[in-house]
């Protein structure tokens, strides 16, 4: 199912799809070769990260997320 979704996103030429592709590439943490906008594996990785984020946002309240962020900042530094 996820592969079909990525294929549909990759094939879509709309402005909205281009923005989604860029967003998913950023979430994937992958670097693209020069003049290569995206790869399907990078889109899949970004989609997985995005779906995980959506699940977390449904499972935790804003206050709980803020508390976890504050705890993480103690370990990672204030720039998180």
C-alpha positions, 0 to 999 in steps of 0.5 A: 500500500505504501509503495503504491502511494509513493508511486502515485506521489512520484507520478503526480506533476502538480504543485502540491505534489512537488511540495509534498515530495520536497517535504518527504525528502526532508523528513527522509534525511536523504541527500539527492544527487545533483539535478535529482529531485527525488527517489522513490526510496527516499519518498518512502522513507519520508512517508514512513517518518510522516506517518509516524509523526501523525501517529505520535500527534494522535497519541500524545497531547500538545502538553505531553509533547512539550514536556517530552521536548523539554526533557529531550532538550536537557540531553540534546541541548537547547537548540532542539 
